[in-house]
Amino acid sequence: MSAELTVLALAGLLQAVQYVLMAVPANLELGPGYTAGPRDDAPPRVLSARTGRLVRALDNHFEALILFTLAVVVVTLSNQATALTAALAWLYLAARVLYIPAYAFGWRPWRSVIWLVGFGSSILIIIAALRGALGGA
């Protein structure tokens, strides 16, 4: 398995871990009556600031994972994987791991910087694949 595919698999597991990190405090705060029900009504209370941040961080990972998956698929299916794309994939994963505490604890401006590193890594993987496919070095 390529490094990029390995990182994609690990990013999927990270998303599962991140879901648990969000779901446990959310369930404790909202109670089983709400979380086990159909959720037709608004929650009985507002989530704490940190739990709300964990919800938003998870939502952000869903969004970021779409672009990263696209990058990995492009580089893998076009046989354009290189040491650079592998390093960028690992950088993406490191950024996503750091993004969780950065968002949960409100690290400003570092949360945005960390997000940009992950986003930029995905974009650079796509660009590297396109350059290779178009004959660039």
C-alpha positions in Angstrom: 0.0 0.0 0.0 1.3 3.4 -0.9 2.1 6.0 1.8 -0.8 8.1 0.6 -3.3 5.3 0.9 -1.9 4.4 4.3 -2.4 8.0 5.5 -5.9 8.0 4.0 -6.7 4.9 6.0 -5.3 6.4 9.2 -7.2 9.6 8.5 -10.4 7.5 8.4 -9.5 6.0 11.8 -8.7 9.5 13.1 -12.2 10.5 12.1 -13.7 7.7 14.1 -11.6 8.6 17.1 -12.6 12.2 16.7 -16.3 11.2 16.5 -15.9 9.4 19.9 -14.1 12.4 21.4 -17.1 14.5 20.4 -19.9 12.0 21.0 -19.0 11.1 24.6 -19.2 14.6 26.1 -22.2 15.5 23.8 -24.1 12.5 25.0 -23.3 13.3 28.7 -24.4 16.9 28.2 -27.6 16.2 26.3 -28.6 13.0 28.0 -29.8 9.7 26.6 -33.4 10.8 26.4 -32.4 13.2 23.6 -29.4 11.4 22.0 -31.2 8.0 21.8 -34.4 9.6 20.5 -35.4 10.7 17.0 -34.1 14.2 17.6 -37.1 15.8 16.1 -36.9 18.7 18.5 -34.1 21.1 19.3 -31.6 19.8 22.0 -32.8 20.4 25.6 -29.7 22.5 26.3 -26.8 24.1 24.5 -23.6 22.1 24.4 -20.6 23.5 26.4 -18.2 25.6 24.5 -15.6 22.9 24.3 -18.0 20.2 23.2 -19.4 22.6 20.6 -15.9 23.1 19.3 -15.4 19.3 19.1 -18.6 19.1 17.0 -17.3 21.8 14.6 -13.8 20.2 14.5 -15.5 16.9 13.5 -17.6 18.6 10.8 -14.4 20.3 9.5 -12.7 16.9 9.3 -15.5 15.5 7.2 -15.0 18.5 4.8 -11.2 18.2 4.8 -11.3 14.5 4.3 -13.2 14.9 1.0 -10.4 17.0 -0.5 -7.7 14.8 0.9 -9.4 11.6 -0.5 -9.7 13.3 -3.9 -6.0 14.1 -3.7 -5.0 10.5 -2.8 -7.2 9.0 -5.5 -5.8 11.3 -8.2 -2.2 10.7 -7.2 -2.7 6.9 -6.8 -4.7 6.2 -9.9 -2.4 8.4 -12.1 0.7 6.6 -10.7 2.1 10.0 -9.7 3.0 9.2 -6.1 6.4 10.4 -5.1 8.4 11.1 -1.9 6.9 14.6 -2.0 3.3 13.4 -2.2 4.0 10.9 0.6 5.5 13.6 2.8 2.5 15.9 2.1 0.1 13.1 3.0 1.9 12.6 6.4 1.9 16.4 6.9 -1.9 16.4 6.2 -2.4 13.8 8.9 -0.2 15.5 11.4 -2.2 18.8 10.8 -5.5 17.0 11.3 -4.3 15.4 14.6 -3.1 18.8 15.8 -6.3 20.4 14.7 -8.4 18.6 17.3 -6.8 20.1 20.4 -6.3 23.4 18.5 -10.0 23.7 18.0 -11.1 22.2 21.3 -8.9 24.6 23.3 -9.4 27.6 21.1 -5.7 28.1 20.0 -5.7 31.3 18.1 -4.4 31.9 15.5 -2.8 28.4 15.5 -6.0 26.6 14.7 -6.3 28.4 11.4 -2.6 27.9 10.6 -2.9 24.2 11.3 -6.0 24.0 9.1 -4.1 25.8 6.3 -1.3 23.3 6.5 -3.7 20.4 6.1 -5.6 22.1 3.3 -2.4 23.2 1.5 -1.1 19.7 1.7 -4.1 18.3 -0.1 -3.9 21.0 -2.8 -0.2 20.4 -3.3 -0.7 16.7 -3.7 -3.2 17.4 -6.5 -0.8 19.9 -8.1 2.1 17.5 -7.9 0.0 14.8 -9.6 -1.1 17.2 -12.4 2.5 18.4 -12.9 3.6 14.8 -13.3 0.7 13.9 -15.6 1.4 17.0 -17.7 5.1 16.2 -18.0 6.4 18.7 -15.5 9.0 17.9 -13.0 
